[in-house]
């Protein structure tokens, strides 16, 4: 097993991604959890910004291990609300792809 201890982002919810990544690297982490808060809420992040975040991750030699976000509540939503949630999920998947987060089926 090749495990990695990563820095979770919950204590940085009110900070910038730059601050979070700089701290993670300075502390010596190799991986980070990217949270869907602040500018990442709802996955509405411009492509250029996603690329910049990828460059930061690469520059700090940090691996994004997971996205912590909320999309769903499908059983309680109307059909229209579910379509909005599916769109949000797709935006998160696009962002994950840009920053190098992989989906490995178990």
MDTraj code that builds the backbone (N, CA, C; nanometers):
import mdtraj as md
import numpy as np

residues = "UNK UNK UNK UNK UNK UNK UNK UNK UNK UNK UNK UNK UNK UNK UNK UNK UNK UNK UNK UNK UNK UNK UNK UNK UNK UNK UNK UNK UNK UNK UNK UNK UNK UNK UNK UNK UNK UNK UNK UNK UNK UNK UNK UNK UNK UNK UNK UNK UNK UNK UNK UNK UNK UNK UNK UNK UNK UNK UNK UNK UNK UNK UNK UNK UNK UNK UNK UNK UNK UNK UNK UNK UNK UNK UNK UNK UNK UNK UNK UNK UNK UNK UNK UNK UNK UNK UNK UNK UNK UNK UNK UNK UNK UNK UNK UNK UNK UNK UNK UNK UNK UNK UNK UNK UNK UNK".split()
xyz = np.array([
    [0.0837, -0.1173, 0.0000],
    [0.0000, 0.0000, 0.0000],
    [0.0889, 0.1246, 0.0000],
    [0.0527, 0.2190, -0.0824],
    [0.1270, 0.3448, -0.0921],
    [0.0365, 0.4576, -0.0448],
    [0.0364, 0.4845, 0.0856],
    [-0.0513, 0.5852, 0.1443],
    [0.0174, 0.7211, 0.1487],
    [-0.0639, 0.8252, 0.1473],
    [-0.0127, 0.9616, 0.1552],
    [-0.0982, 1.0383, 0.2560],
    [-0.0353, 1.1037, 0.3516],
    [-0.1073, 1.1918, 0.4435],
    [-0.1164, 1.3275, 0.3763],
    [-0.2380, 1.3800, 0.3690],
    [-0.2602, 1.5063, 0.2981],
    [-0.3146, 1.6121, 0.3931],
    [-0.2990, 1.7373, 0.3542],
    [-0.3559, 1.8474, 0.4309],
    [-0.4970, 1.8725, 0.3813],
    [-0.5928, 1.8632, 0.4730],
    [-0.7319, 1.8947, 0.4406],
    [-0.7519, 2.0451, 0.4388],
    [-0.8455, 2.0881, 0.3597],
    [-0.8634, 2.2309, 0.3410],
    [-0.9624, 2.2988, 0.4325],
    [-1.0272, 2.2246, 0.5245],
    [-1.1359, 2.2869, 0.6008],
    [-1.0916, 2.4052, 0.6857],
    [-0.9696, 2.4057, 0.7353],
    [-0.9262, 2.5202, 0.8154],
    [-0.8875, 2.6397, 0.7280],
    [-0.8918, 2.6224, 0.5960],
    [-0.8577, 2.7299, 0.5022],
    [-0.9798, 2.7774, 0.4229],
    [-1.0991, 2.7434, 0.4702],
    [-1.2199, 2.7803, 0.3962],
    [-1.2333, 2.9308, 0.3745],
    [-1.1799, 3.0109, 0.4658],
    [-1.1906, 3.1564, 0.4537],
    [-1.0635, 3.2194, 0.3978],
    [-0.9782, 3.1392, 0.3401],
    [-0.8505, 3.1863, 0.2877],
    [-0.8474, 3.1671, 0.1369],
    [-0.7343, 3.1999, 0.0776],
    [-0.7192, 3.1786, -0.0666],
    [-0.6541, 3.0434, -0.0928],
    [-0.6723, 2.9940, -0.2118],
    [-0.6075, 2.8680, -0.2495],
    [-0.4558, 2.8855, -0.2504],
    [-0.4097, 3.0059, -0.2851],
    [-0.2657, 3.0330, -0.2837],
    [-0.2089, 3.0160, -0.1427],
    [-0.2767, 3.0717, -0.0437],
    [-0.2323, 3.0612, 0.0954],
    [-0.2328, 2.9151, 0.1402],
    [-0.3390, 2.8445, 0.1099],
    [-0.3519, 2.7039, 0.1474],
    [-0.2394, 2.6199, 0.0875],
    [-0.2159, 2.6341, -0.0419],
    [-0.1132, 2.5534, -0.1073],
    [0.0269, 2.5895, -0.0586],
    [0.0526, 2.7187, -0.0386],
    [0.1834, 2.7608, 0.0126],
    [0.2086, 2.7008, 0.1509],
    [0.1076, 2.7053, 0.2376],
    [0.1229, 2.6468, 0.3707],
    [0.1452, 2.4962, 0.3636],
    [0.0672, 2.4286, 0.2804],
    [0.0821, 2.2824, 0.2685],
    [0.2242, 2.2458, 0.2273],
    [0.2774, 2.3186, 0.1309],
    [0.4135, 2.2912, 0.0838],
    [0.5160, 2.3236, 0.1914],
    [0.4973, 2.4372, 0.2594],
    [0.5937, 2.4787, 0.3624],
    [0.5972, 2.3797, 0.4788],
    [0.4834, 2.3228, 0.5122],
    [0.4759, 2.2261, 0.6220],
    [0.5382, 2.0926, 0.5806],
    [0.5378, 2.0652, 0.4511],
    [0.5981, 1.9424, 0.4021],
    [0.5010, 1.8378, 0.3504],
    [0.3750, 1.8763, 0.3336],
    [0.2785, 1.7822, 0.2767],
    [0.3092, 1.7585, 0.1296],
    [0.2699, 1.6417, 0.0815],
    [0.2848, 1.6092, -0.0606],
    [0.1502, 1.6093, -0.1326],
    [0.0413, 1.6069, -0.0554],
    [-0.0914, 1.6035, -0.1141],
    [-0.1867, 1.6964, -0.0419],
    [-0.2932, 1.7356, -0.1115],
    [-0.3922, 1.8266, -0.0556],
    [-0.5329, 1.7869, -0.0989],
    [-0.6267, 1.8203, -0.0115],
    [-0.7693, 1.8103, -0.0416],
    [-0.8129, 1.9472, -0.0917],
    [-0.8754, 1.9530, -0.2065],
    [-0.9263, 2.0789, -0.2601],
    [-1.0749, 2.0860, -0.2272],
    [-1.1143, 2.1924, -0.1580],
    [-1.2536, 2.2063, -0.1146],
    [-1.3316, 2.2972, -0.2082],
    [-1.4574, 2.2643, -0.2281],
    [-1.5458, 2.3427, -0.3137],
    [-1.6091, 2.4587, -0.2392],
    [-1.5244, 2.5491, -0.1923],
    [-1.5713, 2.6672, -0.1198],
    [-1.5099, 2.7917, -0.1845],
    [-1.5554, 2.9069, -0.1394],
    [-1.5009, 3.0315, -0.1928],
    [-1.5168, 3.0378, -0.3435],
    [-1.4091, 3.0669, -0.4117],
    [-1.4149, 3.0812, -0.5577],
    [-1.4461, 2.9496, -0.6284],
    [-1.4317, 2.8377, -0.5594],
    [-1.4592, 2.7074, -0.6204],
    [-1.6028, 2.6605, -0.5977],
    [-1.6793, 2.7369, -0.5210],
    [-1.8175, 2.6993, -0.4923],
    [-1.8949, 2.6853, -0.6227],
    [-1.9675, 2.5802, -0.6332],
    [-2.0500, 2.5491, -0.7510],
    [-1.9686, 2.5222, -0.8768],
    [-1.8373, 2.5106, -0.8637],
    [-1.7540, 2.4764, -0.9783],
    [-1.7448, 2.5846, -1.0839],
    [-1.7846, 2.7042, -1.0505],
    [-1.7820, 2.8145, -1.1480],
    [-1.6457, 2.8832, -1.1433],
    [-1.5499, 2.8184, -1.2049],
    [-1.4142, 2.8723, -1.2046],
    [-1.3652, 2.8799, -1.3482],
    [-1.3150, 2.9944, -1.3890],
    [-1.2680, 3.0079, -1.5266],
    [-1.1537, 2.9101, -1.5566],
    [-1.1467, 2.8678, -1.6785],
    [-1.0426, 2.7747, -1.7231],
    [-0.9032, 2.8265, -1.6897],
    [-0.8817, 2.9571, -1.7107],
    [-0.7501, 3.0158, -1.6844],
    [-0.7134, 3.0037, -1.5365],
    [-0.8132, 3.0200, -1.4488],
    [-0.7879, 3.0096, -1.3051],
    [-0.7583, 2.8646, -1.2675],
    [-0.8292, 2.7708, -1.3263],
    [-0.8035, 2.6289, -1.3013],
    [-0.6618, 2.5922, -1.3445],
    [-0.6190, 2.6431, -1.4586],
    [-0.4831, 2.6180, -1.5066],
    [-0.3814, 2.6787, -1.4100],
    [-0.4103, 2.7983, -1.3592],
    [-0.3206, 2.8617, -1.2624],
    [-0.3089, 2.7762, -1.1350],
    [-0.4186, 2.7233, -1.0880],
    [-0.4160, 2.6367, -0.9694],
    [-0.3333, 2.5119, -0.9978],
    [-0.3470, 2.4560, -1.1158],
    [-0.2649, 2.3407, -1.1551],
    [-0.1168, 2.3779, -1.1534],
    [-0.0834, 2.4965, -1.2032],
    [0.0563, 2.5411, -1.2023],
    [0.1078, 2.5576, -1.0596],
    [0.0242, 2.6084, -0.9711],
    [0.0629, 2.6197, -0.8304],
    [0.0885, 2.4814, -0.7703],
    [-0.0027, 2.3892, -0.7953],
    [0.0146, 2.2531, -0.7446],
    [0.1459, 2.1934, -0.7949],
    [0.1712, 2.2077, -0.9231],
    [0.2949, 2.1545, -0.9814],
    [0.4178, 2.2240, -0.9225],
    [0.4102, 2.3560, -0.9090],
    [0.5231, 2.4317, -0.8557],
    [0.5569, 2.3932, -0.7124],
    [0.4541, 2.3643, -0.6350],
    [0.4751, 2.3225, -0.4965],
    [0.4941, 2.1713, -0.4821],
    [0.4860, 2.1018, -0.5941],
    [0.4989, 1.9555, -0.5958],
    [0.3950, 1.8896, -0.5046],
    [0.2712, 1.9398, -0.5164],
    [0.1596, 1.8878, -0.4388],
    [0.0660, 1.8090, -0.5293],
    [0.0161, 1.6998, -0.4776],
    [-0.0793, 1.6171, -0.5505],
    [-0.2198, 1.6439, -0.4980],
    [-0.3123, 1.6820, -0.5857],
    [-0.4509, 1.6937, -0.5402],
    [-0.5089, 1.5529, -0.5283],
    [-0.5524, 1.5152, -0.4094],
    [-0.5997, 1.3777, -0.3889],
    [-0.7501, 1.3645, -0.3966],
    [-0.8207, 1.4725, -0.3648],
    [-0.9667, 1.4666, -0.3713],
    [-1.0263, 1.6060, -0.3714],
    [-1.1493, 1.6125, -0.4210],
    [-1.2292, 1.7338, -0.4096],
    [-1.3313, 1.7092, -0.2996],
    [-1.3425, 1.8022, -0.2087],
    [-1.4444, 1.7952, -0.1048],
    [-1.5488, 1.9004, -0.1403],
    [-1.6672, 1.8556, -0.1777],
    [-1.7684, 1.9466, -0.2298],
    [-1.9064, 1.8908, -0.2049],
    [-2.0042, 1.9685, -0.2382],
    [-2.1407, 1.9191, -0.2277],
    [-2.2119, 1.9368, -0.3600],
    [-2.2579, 1.8260, -0.4101],
    [-2.3456, 1.8248, -0.5270],
    [-2.4413, 1.7092, -0.5055],
    [-2.5669, 1.7333, -0.5246],
    [-2.6583, 1.6222, -0.5085],
    [-2.7880, 1.6571, -0.4412],
    [-2.8220, 1.5762, -0.3402],
    [-2.9506, 1.5830, -0.2721],
    [-3.0625, 1.5432, -0.3677],
    [-3.0279, 1.4546, -0.4603],
    [-3.1155, 1.4204, -0.5712],
    [-3.2521, 1.3677, -0.5289],
    [-3.2579, 1.2914, -0.4225],
    [-3.3856, 1.2326, -0.3807],
    [-3.4845, 1.3385, -0.3331],
    [-3.4338, 1.4509, -0.2858],
    [-3.5205, 1.5567, -0.2324],
    [-3.5470, 1.6683, -0.3325],
    [-3.4755, 1.6706, -0.4427],
    [-3.4854, 1.7784, -0.5407],
    [-3.5966, 1.7553, -0.6407],
    [-3.6388, 1.8652, -0.7014],
    [-3.7254, 1.8553, -0.8183],
    [-3.6381, 1.8155, -0.9369],
    [-3.6993, 1.7810, -1.0464],
    [-3.6228, 1.7461, -1.1659],
    [-3.5380, 1.8646, -1.2126],
    [-3.5937, 1.9845, -1.2063],
    [-3.5182, 2.1038, -1.2462],
    [-3.3983, 2.1260, -1.1547],
    [-3.4155, 2.1076, -1.0241],
    [-3.3047, 2.1228, -0.9298],
    [-3.1963, 2.0181, -0.9548],
    [-3.2385, 1.8969, -0.9904],
    [-3.1404, 1.7929, -1.0212],
    [-3.0591, 1.8269, -1.1445],
    [-3.1205, 1.8881, -1.2438],
    [-3.0462, 1.9295, -1.3632],
    [-2.9399, 2.0324, -1.3265],
    [-2.9726, 2.1239, -1.2354],
    [-2.8752, 2.2224, -1.1879],
    [-2.7602, 2.1510, -1.1177],
    [-2.7921, 2.0512, -1.0351],
    [-2.6889, 1.9763, -0.9632],
    [-2.6004, 1.8959, -1.0595],
    [-2.6600, 1.8372, -1.1621],
    [-2.5807, 1.7645, -1.2625],
    [-2.4843, 1.8591, -1.3343],
    [-2.5319, 1.9792, -1.3666],
    [-2.4447, 2.0779, -1.4303],
    [-2.3291, 2.1147, -1.3381],
    [-2.3583, 2.1344, -1.2089],
    [-2.2535, 2.1667, -1.1126],
    [-2.1527, 2.0518, -1.1047],
    [-2.2018, 1.9294, -1.0992],
    [-2.1142, 1.8118, -1.0929],
    [-2.0226, 1.8072, -1.2146],
    [-2.0767, 1.8357, -1.3312],
    [-1.9953, 1.8345, -1.4525],
    [-1.8866, 1.9419, -1.4475],
    [-1.9187, 2.0597, -1.3943],
    [-1.8174, 2.1647, -1.3802],
    [-1.7062, 2.1188, -1.2856],
    [-1.7434, 2.0529, -1.1759],
    [-1.6423, 2.0012, -1.0833],
    [-1.5542, 1.8962, -1.1512],
    [-1.6139, 1.8097, -1.2312],
    [-1.5344, 1.7090, -1.3028],
    [-1.4381, 1.7739, -1.4006],
    [-1.4824, 1.8783, -1.4693],
    [-1.3938, 1.9515, -1.5605],
    [-1.2774, 2.0128, -1.4841],
    [-1.3058, 2.0757, -1.3701],
    [-1.2010, 2.1353, -1.2874],
    [-1.1038, 2.0272, -1.2394],
    [-1.1581, 1.9157, -1.1927],
    [-1.0735, 1.8061, -1.1450],
    [-0.9790, 1.7583, -1.2544],
    [-1.0289, 1.7499, -1.3754],
    [-0.9465, 1.7065, -1.4876],
    [-0.8326, 1.8045, -1.5139],
    [-0.8620, 1.9335, -1.5071],
    [-0.7599, 2.0356, -1.5335],
    [-0.6488, 2.0301, -1.4287],
    [-0.6849, 2.0124, -1.3017],
    [-0.5823, 2.0153, -1.1966],
    [-0.5116, 1.8805, -1.1776],
    [-0.5528, 1.7819, -1.2563],
    [-0.4813, 1.6549, -1.2523],
    [-0.5360, 1.5529, -1.1560],
    [-0.6573, 1.5747, -1.1083],
    [-0.7207, 1.4780, -1.0201],
    [-0.7787, 1.3660, -1.1050],
    [-0.7447, 1.2438, -1.0708],
    [-0.7917, 1.1290, -1.1490],
    [-0.9040, 1.0580, -1.0750],
    [-0.9871, 0.9926, -1.1529],
    [-1.0891, 0.9047, -1.0958],
    [-1.0483, 0.7623, -1.1253],
    [-1.0184, 0.6890, -1.0207],
    [-0.9831, 0.5485, -1.0358],
    [-1.0965, 0.4637, -0.9832],
    [-1.1593, 0.3912, -1.0718],
    [-1.2679, 0.3026, -1.0293],
    [-1.2113, 0.1892, -0.9450],
    [-1.2791, 0.1611, -0.8372],
    [-1.2319, 0.0533, -0.7483],
    [-1.2838, -0.0800, -0.7932],
])
top = md.Topology()
chain = top.add_chain()
for i, resn in enumerate(residues, 1):
    res = top.add_residue(resn, chain, resSeq=i)
    for name in ("N", "CA", "C"):
        top.add_atom(name, md.element.get_by_symbol(name[0]), res)
traj = md.Trajectory(xyz[None], top)
